[in-house]
């Protein structure tokens, strides 16, 4: 799972960088919704996955024992 998340995050960062460097936005046409919606959703998903992998469980809102 670690490998999937690291490689996926690096690929996503590479895609964001290349799209910015080569100014891909004017050529997106109706596919503008891909970077507008899916890229932030994927970044959040990778962040949450890293949290779960680091802590071994889903972080709870209420501390245990209270």
Buried (B, 14 or more C-beta within 10 A) or exposed (E): EEEEBEEBBEEBEEBEEEBEEEEEEEEEEEEEEEBEEEBEEBBEBBEEBBEBEEEEEEEEEEEEEE
